[in-house]
């Protein structure tokens, strides 16, 4: 009987902990999914509203790691100080895998995204309204 009660208490504790963690997730953070294939992103442009986003980058068929760079349109993309560093994926994206960035606040404007490791075109456009 004691064993049954201990299992029941442990189960309830796990369920309550999981529910508490779910309620702590910031539901205002949205995800932008982008897929890379050899030499390009499958989405060349997209439009979103102002807010906080996580970028999820997928590597589909590229035989090496890829990454992600986001820069305000008009800034020199070759200078890392112009990159929005929170938008970098947190680890290189392996073939067949996906990685996410940290939450990144996007304000109204236009942004360019690219991957220097793939390499992709540097005219992919993200518009924030």
Secondary structure, DSSP 8 states (H G I E B T S, - for coil): -HHHHHHHHHHHHHHHHHHHHHHHS-TTEEEEEEEEETTEES--EEEE-SEEEEEEEEE-S-SS-B--EEEETTS-TT-GGGB-GGGSBSS-B-TT-EEEB--EEE-SEEEEEE-TTTT--S-EEEEE-
